[in-house]
Amino acid sequence: MNAYRHKKRIKIAYIVRSDEHGGVEEHVLSLVKNINRNVFKPFIVGSDKLLHLLRDDLADLDVVTMPIMIANAFDYGGMIAFFRFLRTHGIDIVNTHMFITSLHYTPIAWLARVPVLLETSHGVEKWRLSKGFWKRQSFVVDRLVTLLQTRVLAVSGACRDDLKAIKKIPGDKISVILNGRDLREFTDLPAARRRELRQRWGLGEDEFVFGVMARLDFQKGHGDLLEAVRMLLESRGDFKVLVVGDGALRGELESRARHLGLDRHVIFTGFQSDIRGYHGILDVDILPSHYEGLPLGLIEASAMARPVIATRVDGTPEVVVDGETGLLVAPRDPRMLANAMGYALAHREEMEAMGVKGRAFVQRRFPLGRQVRETEALYLELMAKASSKEVRAWAR
């Protein structure tokens, strides 16, 4: 007898700790919007601020949101609220996102006897490697938390390899499901909409525009891009750069751009919900990250036939084929990034051809339907194993 056969639907709680709408949040939204409602009932647990940001995306969807935040290891109120939520709603699967979330929520879910505890890793926190001996040893904590988890889900092959090599997570505890996007959303932008958005930011109809669409965070390498722009301006100035997004570093980056004299060439737009529109007004998408899991923004850009320039880190080479669908450069190397941007300016037709190849590549490799089906199958596999263990325990 299946211990869960009597349940109408499998209840999944997605736990997101960020207060920003970024790639992790898009990953969760894609799943809750498309997961089979006849089999699964999704919940999202997060801060009031995050749930407010996601309100429009979740409108009219069968998704329960719970404003519960465990701020730190001493937030007993948050822990009790989360425990009560799990027990009251009979949650079957807790799917945390990123390790710091797992650290705070997984032990409580284990104490609440949730059958399946799953962490989705969007990339190893490599900044910890450069923070001295004790920071590096903190990966021991990661391994201890993993002992409580049923499985760790990596969003790219590179992420899996890092989990094994850096965090020393056993390979048989890791599953890989590549990120996907609903590529039907990323069709060519109508000419009128392109003109409207370009005019909004003072961009000429034929002016060459680079853009970076990412939260303003150290990981994303915006500082390297600003330095690359300064270098490129030494030889030519026939371009603009849109910095699309918001985050903790916005004030610092705007100040740095002014200090470098980039005001006439770099435009900070703040957060924009029209992802398709802003990809559509760019000639080249740039992502100068220091590390990545599997970058959704590059999948979106390529789906719109935009050539990309990105750093050769982690899962990014799984999205960008160097010299065919875009250009890959070394991370933290503004000179190499400036050279790639100069190449794009001098070889516009070649870059456009790369964009066309990129569209075909991501349509084959990153459809959202494949990601959702594989995730559903993993949930069902883990639930079946959990219920079998419970049946065996009863038999004893």
KEDOZA-895664 format. One record per residue (C-alpha): residue number from 0; x, y, z; residue in three letters. Coordinates in Angstrom, 1 decimal. Each point is the difference from the previous one (the first is absolute). Last residue first. Layout:
BEGIN
<NUM <X Y Z> "ala">
...
REM end
This chain:
BEGIN
<395 <8.7 -3.9 11.3> "arg">
<394 <-2.8 0.2 -2.5> "ala">
<393 <-0.7 3.6 0.9> "trp">
<392 <3.7 0.9 -0.7> "ala">
<391 <-0.2 -1.7 -3.3> "arg">
<390 <-3.1 2.1 -0.9> "val">
<389 <1.8 3.2 1.0> "glu">
<388 <3.0 -0.9 -2.2> "lys">
<387 <-2.3 -0.7 -2.9> "ser">
<386 <-1.7 3.4 0.5> "ser">
<385 <3.4 1.8 -0.1> "ala">
<384 <1.1 -1.9 -3.2> "lys">
<383 <-3.3 0.8 -1.7> "ala">
<382 <0.3 3.6 1.0> "met">
<381 <3.5 0.2 -1.4> "leu">
<380 <-1.0 -1.4 -3.3> "glu">
<379 <-3.1 2.2 -0.2> "leu">
<378 <2.0 3.1 0.7> "tyr">
<377 <2.6 -1.0 -2.6> "leu">
<376 <-2.6 -0.7 -2.7> "ala">
<375 <-1.6 3.4 0.7> "glu">
<374 <3.5 1.7 -0.4> "thr">
<373 <0.7 -1.8 -3.3> "glu">
<372 <-3.4 1.0 -1.4> "arg">
<371 <0.4 3.6 1.1> "val">
<370 <3.5 0.3 -1.4> "gln">
<369 <-1.0 -1.6 -3.3> "arg">
<368 <-3.0 2.3 -0.3> "gly">
<367 <2.2 3.1 0.6> "leu">
<366 <1.9 -0.6 -3.2> "pro">
<365 <3.8 0.4 0.5> "phe">
<364 <2.0 -2.1 -2.5> "arg">
<363 <-1.7 0.1 -3.4> "arg">
<362 <-1.4 3.5 0.3> "gln">
<361 <3.2 1.1 1.6> "val">
<360 <2.1 -1.0 -3.0> "phe">
<359 <-2.4 1.3 -2.7> "ala">
<358 <-0.1 3.5 1.6> "arg">
<357 <3.8 0.0 0.4> "gly">
<356 <0.5 -0.7 -3.7> "lys">
<355 <-2.0 3.1 -0.8> "val">
<354 <1.9 2.0 2.6> "gly">
<353 <3.4 -1.1 -1.5> "met">
<352 <-1.2 1.3 -3.4> "ala">
<351 <-0.7 3.4 1.6> "glu">
<350 <3.5 -0.1 1.4> "met">
<349 <1.5 -0.6 -3.4> "glu">
<348 <-2.0 2.8 -1.5> "glu">
<347 <1.2 2.4 2.7> "arg">
<346 <3.7 -0.7 -0.3> "his">
<345 <1.7 3.2 1.1> "ala">
<344 <-2.3 0.8 2.9> "leu">
<343 <0.1 -3.7 1.2> "ala">
<342 <3.8 0.0 -0.2> "tyr">
<341 <0.1 3.1 2.2> "gly">
<340 <-2.3 -1.7 2.5> "met">
<339 <2.3 -3.0 0.0> "ala">
<338 <3.1 2.2 0.5> "asn">
<337 <-1.7 1.8 2.9> "ala">
<336 <-0.8 -3.4 1.7> "leu">
<335 <3.7 -1.0 -0.4> "met">
<334 <1.1 3.2 1.6> "arg">
<333 <-2.6 -0.2 2.8> "pro">
<332 <1.3 -3.4 1.1> "asp">
<331 <-1.8 -1.1 3.1> "arg">
<330 <-1.4 -3.1 -1.8> "pro">
<329 <1.7 -1.2 -3.2> "ala">
<328 <-1.9 0.6 -3.2> "val">
<327 <-2.6 -1.9 -1.9> "leu">
<326 <-1.5 1.3 -3.3> "leu">
<325 <-3.3 -0.9 -1.5> "gly">
<324 <-2.0 -2.6 -1.8> "thr">
<323 <2.8 -1.5 -2.1> "glu">
<322 <3.3 1.5 1.2> "gly">
<321 <-0.4 -1.4 3.5> "asp">
<320 <-3.1 -2.2 0.3> "val">
<319 <-2.1 1.8 2.7> "val">
<318 <-2.5 -1.9 2.2> "val">
<317 <2.1 -2.9 1.3> "glu">
<316 <3.0 2.4 0.0> "pro">
<315 <-1.9 2.0 2.6> "thr">
<314 <-0.3 -2.9 2.5> "gly">
<313 <3.2 0.7 2.0> "asp">
<312 <1.8 3.1 -1.4> "val">
<311 <1.2 1.1 -3.4> "arg">
<310 <-1.2 3.6 0.3> "thr">
<309 <-2.6 1.2 -2.4> "ala">
<308 <-0.5 1.8 -3.3> "ile">
<307 <-3.3 -0.7 -1.6> "val">
<306 <-1.6 0.0 -3.4> "pro">
<305 <-3.8 0.8 0.1> "arg">
<304 <-2.2 -2.4 -2.0> "ala">
<303 <-2.9 0.5 2.4> "met">
<302 <0.5 -3.5 1.4> "ala">
<301 <3.6 0.9 0.4> "ser">
<300 <-0.9 2.9 2.4> "ala">
<299 <-2.4 -2.2 2.0> "glu">
<298 <2.6 -2.8 0.4> "ile">
<297 <2.6 2.6 0.9> "leu">
<296 <-2.3 1.4 2.7> "gly">
<295 <-0.7 -3.5 1.4> "leu">
<294 <3.7 -0.4 1.0> "pro">
<293 <0.8 -3.6 1.0> "leu">
<292 <1.8 0.1 3.4> "gly">
<291 <2.2 3.0 -0.2> "glu">
<290 <3.3 1.4 1.2> "tyr">
<289 <2.0 3.3 -0.5> "his">
<288 <-2.7 1.3 -2.3> "ser">
<287 <0.7 2.2 -3.1> "pro">
<286 <-3.4 -0.6 -1.6> "leu">
<285 <-0.3 2.1 -3.2> "ile">
<284 <-2.9 0.0 -2.5> "asp">
<283 <0.8 1.5 -3.4> "val">
<282 <-2.2 2.1 -2.4> "asp">
<281 <-2.4 0.9 2.8> "leu">
<280 <-3.6 1.3 -0.5> "ile">
<279 <-1.5 -3.5 0.0> "gly">
<278 <1.6 -1.2 3.3> "his">
<277 <-1.7 3.0 1.6> "tyr">
<276 <-3.4 -0.8 -1.5> "gly">
<275 <0.2 -3.7 0.8> "arg">
<274 <0.8 0.7 3.7> "ile">
<273 <-2.8 2.5 0.4> "asp">
<272 <0.0 0.0 3.8> "ser">
<271 <2.7 2.7 0.3> "gln">
<270 <2.1 0.6 3.1> "phe">
<269 <2.2 3.1 -0.2> "gly">
<268 <0.8 1.6 -3.4> "thr">
<267 <3.7 0.9 0.6> "phe">
<266 <1.4 1.5 -3.2> "ile">
<265 <3.7 -0.1 -0.9> "val">
<264 <1.4 2.0 -3.0> "his">
<263 <-0.5 3.7 0.9> "arg">
<262 <0.6 -0.5 3.7> "asp">
<261 <3.2 -2.0 -0.5> "leu">
<260 <2.4 2.5 1.5> "gly">
<259 <1.8 -2.6 2.3> "leu">
<258 <-1.3 1.8 3.1> "his">
<257 <-3.5 0.1 -1.4> "arg">
<256 <0.1 -3.8 -0.7> "ala">
<255 <1.3 -0.6 3.5> "arg">
<254 <-2.8 2.0 1.6> "ser">
<253 <-2.6 -2.0 -2.0> "glu">
<252 <1.7 -3.2 1.0> "leu">
<251 <0.0 0.9 3.7> "glu">
<250 <-3.6 1.1 0.0> "gly">
<249 <-1.1 -3.2 -1.8> "arg">
<248 <2.0 -2.4 2.1> "leu">
<247 <-2.8 -1.4 2.2> "ala">
<246 <-2.2 -0.8 -3.0> "gly">
<245 <-1.8 1.1 -3.1> "asp">
<244 <-0.2 -1.1 -3.6> "gly">
<243 <0.8 1.1 -3.6> "val">
<242 <3.4 1.6 -0.6> "val">
<241 <-0.3 1.4 -3.5> "leu">
<240 <3.2 0.7 -1.8> "val">
<239 <0.4 2.4 -2.9> "lys">
<238 <2.1 -0.1 -3.2> "phe">
<237 <2.0 2.1 -2.5> "asp">
<236 <2.7 1.1 2.4> "gly">
<235 <3.2 -1.5 -1.4> "arg">
<234 <3.7 -0.5 0.9> "ser">
<233 <0.4 1.2 3.6> "glu">
<232 <-3.7 -0.6 0.5> "leu">
<231 <0.7 -3.7 0.0> "leu">
<230 <2.1 0.3 3.1> "met">
<229 <-2.7 1.9 2.0> "arg">
<228 <-2.6 -2.5 -1.2> "val">
<227 <2.2 -2.9 1.3> "ala">
<226 <0.3 1.7 3.4> "glu">
<225 <-3.8 0.3 0.2> "leu">
<224 <-0.4 -3.7 -1.1> "leu">
<223 <2.4 -1.1 2.7> "asp">
<222 <-2.0 1.8 2.6> "gly">
<221 <-3.2 -1.6 -1.2> "his">
<220 <1.5 -3.4 0.8> "gly">
<219 <-3.2 -2.0 0.7> "lys">
<218 <1.3 -1.4 3.3> "gln">
<217 <0.4 3.4 1.5> "phe">
<216 <-3.7 0.6 -0.2> "asp">
<215 <-2.2 2.4 -2.1> "leu">
<214 <-2.6 -2.6 -1.1> "arg">
<213 <0.4 -0.9 -3.6> "ala">
<212 <-0.7 1.2 -3.5> "met">
<211 <3.2 1.3 -1.6> "val">
<210 <-0.3 2.0 -3.2> "gly">
<209 <1.9 1.0 -3.1> "phe">
<208 <-1.6 2.5 -2.3> "val">
<207 <1.1 1.1 -3.5> "phe">
<206 <-1.9 3.0 -1.2> "glu">
<205 <-2.3 -0.7 -3.0> "asp">
<204 <-3.2 1.4 1.4> "glu">
<203 <1.8 2.4 2.4> "gly">
<202 <-0.2 -0.6 3.7> "leu">
<201 <-1.4 2.7 2.3> "gly">
<200 <-1.2 -2.4 2.6> "trp">
<199 <-3.7 0.2 -0.7> "arg">
<198 <0.8 0.4 -3.7> "gln">
<197 <1.5 -3.5 0.0> "arg">
<196 <-3.1 -1.4 1.7> "leu">
<195 <-2.4 1.5 -2.4> "glu">
<194 <2.0 -0.9 -3.1> "arg">
<193 <0.2 -3.6 1.1> "arg">
<192 <-3.7 -0.1 0.7> "arg">
<191 <-0.8 1.4 -3.5> "ala">
<190 <2.4 -2.5 -1.6> "ala">
<189 <-1.8 -3.0 1.6> "pro">
<188 <2.4 -2.0 2.2> "leu">
<187 <1.0 -3.4 -1.3> "asp">
<186 <-1.2 -2.9 2.1> "thr">
<185 <1.0 -0.8 3.6> "phe">
<184 <-3.2 -1.1 1.6> "glu">
<183 <-0.1 -3.2 -2.0> "arg">
<182 <3.3 -0.8 1.5> "leu">
<181 <-1.6 -1.1 3.3> "asp">
<180 <3.4 -0.4 1.7> "arg">
<179 <2.0 -3.0 1.1> "gly">
<178 <2.6 -0.7 2.7> "asn">
<177 <1.9 -3.3 -0.4> "leu">
<176 <-1.0 -2.8 2.3> "ile">
<175 <2.9 -1.8 1.7> "val">
<174 <-0.4 -2.3 3.0> "ser">
<173 <2.4 -0.2 2.9> "ile">
<172 <0.0 -2.5 2.9> "lys">
<171 <1.7 -2.7 -2.0> "asp">
<170 <2.9 2.4 -0.7> "gly">
<169 <0.8 0.4 3.7> "pro">
<168 <0.3 3.6 1.0> "ile">
<167 <3.7 1.0 0.4> "lys">
<166 <-0.8 3.7 0.2> "lys">
<165 <2.7 1.0 -2.5> "ile">
<164 <0.4 -3.0 -2.3> "ala">
<163 <-3.5 -1.6 0.2> "lys">
<162 <-2.0 3.1 0.2> "leu">
<161 <2.2 1.6 -2.6> "asp">
<160 <-0.6 -2.8 -2.4> "asp">
<159 <-3.7 0.2 0.5> "arg">
<158 <0.0 3.8 -0.6> "cys">
<157 <2.0 -0.6 -3.2> "ala">
<156 <-2.5 -2.5 -1.3> "gly">
<155 <-2.8 2.6 0.6> "ser">
<154 <-3.0 0.8 2.2> "val">
<153 <1.2 -2.4 2.8> "ala">
<152 <-2.6 -1.7 2.2> "leu">
<151 <1.1 -1.3 3.4> "val">
<150 <-1.9 -3.0 1.3> "arg">
<149 <-1.7 -1.4 3.1> "thr">
<148 <1.5 2.5 2.3> "gln">
<147 <0.9 -0.5 3.7> "leu">
<146 <3.6 -1.1 -0.8> "leu">
<145 <0.2 3.0 -2.4> "thr">
<144 <-0.2 2.3 3.0> "val">
<143 <3.3 -1.6 1.3> "leu">
<142 <1.6 0.4 -3.4> "arg">
<141 <-0.8 3.7 -0.2> "asp">
<140 <1.3 0.5 3.6> "val">
<139 <3.3 -1.6 -1.1> "val">
<138 <0.0 2.6 -2.8> "phe">
<137 <0.7 2.5 2.8> "ser">
<136 <3.6 -1.2 -0.1> "gln">
<135 <0.6 2.4 -2.9> "arg">
<134 <-1.2 2.9 2.2> "lys">
<133 <2.3 -1.1 2.8> "trp">
<132 <3.1 -0.2 -2.2> "phe">
<131 <-0.3 3.4 -1.7> "gly">
<130 <-2.7 1.8 -2.0> "lys">
<129 <1.0 -0.9 -3.5> "ser">
<128 <-1.9 -3.3 -0.2> "leu">
<127 <-3.2 1.6 1.5> "arg">
<126 <-0.4 2.1 -3.2> "trp">
<125 <-0.6 -3.3 -1.8> "lys">
<124 <-3.5 -0.4 1.4> "glu">
<123 <-0.7 -3.1 -2.1> "val">
<122 <-2.6 0.5 -2.7> "gly">
<121 <-3.8 -0.1 -0.3> "his">
<120 <-0.3 -2.9 2.5> "ser">
<119 <-3.6 -1.2 0.4> "thr">
<118 <-0.3 -1.7 3.4> "glu">
<117 <-2.5 -2.8 0.5> "leu">
<116 <-1.5 -1.3 3.2> "leu">
<115 <-2.6 -2.8 -0.5> "val">
<114 <-2.1 -1.6 2.7> "pro">
<113 <-0.6 3.1 2.2> "val">
<112 <0.6 -1.3 3.6> "arg">
<111 <-0.5 3.4 1.7> "ala">
<110 <3.5 -0.4 1.4> "leu">
<109 <1.4 -0.4 -3.5> "trp">
<108 <-1.9 3.0 -1.2> "ala">
<107 <1.5 2.0 2.9> "ile">
<106 <3.5 -1.3 -0.9> "pro">
<105 <-0.6 1.0 -3.7> "thr">
<104 <-1.1 3.6 0.6> "tyr">
<103 <3.0 2.0 1.2> "his">
<102 <2.9 -1.9 -1.7> "leu">
<101 <-2.1 -0.7 -3.1> "ser">
<100 <-0.6 3.7 -0.5> "thr">
<99 <3.8 0.7 0.3> "ile">
<98 <0.5 -2.9 -2.5> "phe">
<97 <-1.9 1.3 -3.0> "met">
<96 <-3.7 -0.8 -0.6> "his">
<95 <-2.0 -2.2 2.3> "thr">
<94 <-2.5 -2.6 -1.2> "asn">
<93 <-2.0 -1.3 2.9> "val">
<92 <-2.1 -3.0 -1.1> "ile">
<91 <-3.0 -1.6 1.6> "asp">
<90 <-1.5 2.9 1.9> "ile">
<89 <-2.9 -0.9 2.3> "gly">
<88 <-1.5 3.5 0.1> "his">
<87 <-0.1 0.4 3.8> "thr">
<86 <3.3 -1.9 0.6> "arg">
<85 <2.1 1.9 -2.5> "leu">
<84 <-1.5 3.4 1.0> "phe">
<83 <0.5 -0.8 3.7> "arg">
<82 <3.7 -0.7 -0.6> "phe">
<81 <0.4 3.2 -2.1> "phe">
<80 <-1.6 2.1 2.7> "ala">
<79 <2.1 -1.6 2.7> "ile">
<78 <3.2 0.6 -1.9> "met">
<77 <-1.0 3.6 -0.7> "gly">
<76 <-0.6 0.7 3.7> "gly">
<75 <3.2 -1.8 0.9> "tyr">
<74 <2.1 2.4 -2.1> "asp">
<73 <3.3 -0.9 1.7> "phe">
<72 <1.6 -1.8 -3.0> "ala">
<71 <-0.9 2.9 -2.3> "asn">
<70 <-2.8 1.8 -1.8> "ala">
<69 <-2.5 -2.8 -0.2> "ile">
<68 <-2.6 1.6 -2.2> "met">
<67 <-3.6 -1.0 -0.3> "ile">
<66 <-2.5 1.9 -2.3> "pro">
<65 <-1.9 -3.1 -1.4> "met">
<64 <-1.2 -0.1 -3.6> "thr">
<63 <-2.6 -2.5 -1.2> "val">
<62 <0.1 -0.6 -3.7> "val">
<61 <-3.0 -0.8 -2.2> "asp">
<60 <0.7 2.8 -2.4> "leu">
<59 <-2.3 3.0 -0.7> "asp">
<58 <2.8 2.5 0.9> "ala">
<57 <3.4 -1.7 0.6> "leu">
<56 <2.0 2.2 -2.3> "asp">
<55 <-1.8 3.1 1.3> "asp">
<54 <0.8 -0.8 3.6> "arg">
<53 <3.7 -1.0 -0.5> "leu">
<52 <1.4 3.3 1.3> "leu">
<51 <-2.4 -0.1 2.9> "his">
<50 <1.1 -3.5 0.8> "leu">
<49 <3.6 1.1 0.0> "leu">
<48 <-0.7 2.9 2.4> "lys">
<47 <-2.1 -2.0 2.4> "asp">
<46 <2.8 -2.5 0.2> "ser">
<45 <-0.2 -3.5 -1.4> "gly">
<44 <-1.9 -3.3 -0.1> "val">
<43 <-1.6 -1.0 -3.3> "ile">
<42 <-2.5 -2.8 -0.1> "phe">
<41 <-0.7 -2.5 -2.8> "pro">
<40 <-2.8 -2.7 -0.3> "lys">
<39 <1.2 -2.9 -2.2> "phe">
<38 <-1.7 -2.8 -1.8> "val">
<37 <-3.0 1.5 -1.8> "asn">
<36 <1.7 3.4 0.1> "arg">
<35 <2.8 -1.2 -2.4> "asn">
<34 <2.8 2.5 0.4> "ile">
<33 <0.0 2.9 -2.4> "asn">
<32 <-0.5 3.2 2.0> "lys">
<31 <1.7 -1.4 3.2> "val">
<30 <3.0 -1.1 -2.0> "leu">
<29 <0.6 3.1 -2.0> "ser">
<28 <-0.5 2.1 3.1> "leu">
<27 <2.7 -1.9 1.9> "val">
<26 <2.6 0.5 -2.7> "his">
<25 <-1.0 3.6 -0.4> "glu">
<24 <0.6 0.5 3.8> "glu">
<23 <3.4 -1.6 -0.4> "val">
<22 <0.9 2.2 -2.9> "gly">
<21 <-1.0 3.3 1.7> "gly">
<20 <-2.9 1.7 1.7> "his">
<19 <1.6 1.3 3.2> "glu">
<18 <-0.7 -0.6 3.7> "asp">
<17 <1.8 -3.3 0.0> "ser">
<16 <-0.9 -2.9 2.3> "arg">
<15 <-1.8 -2.3 -2.3> "val">
<14 <-1.7 -3.2 1.3> "ile">
<13 <-2.2 -2.0 -2.4> "tyr">
<12 <-2.6 -2.0 1.9> "ala">
<11 <-1.3 -3.0 -1.9> "ile">
<10 <-3.3 -1.8 0.9> "lys">
<9 <-0.6 -3.2 -1.9> "ile">
<8 <-3.7 -0.1 -1.0> "arg">
<7 <-3.1 -1.9 1.0> "lys">
<6 <1.7 -1.9 2.8> "lys">
<5 <-1.3 -3.6 0.5> "his">
<4 <2.8 -1.5 -2.1> "arg">
<3 <2.6 1.5 2.3> "tyr">
<2 <1.0 -3.2 2.0> "ala">
<1 <0.0 -2.1 -3.2> "asn">
<0 <-1.3 -3.4 0.9> "met">
REM end
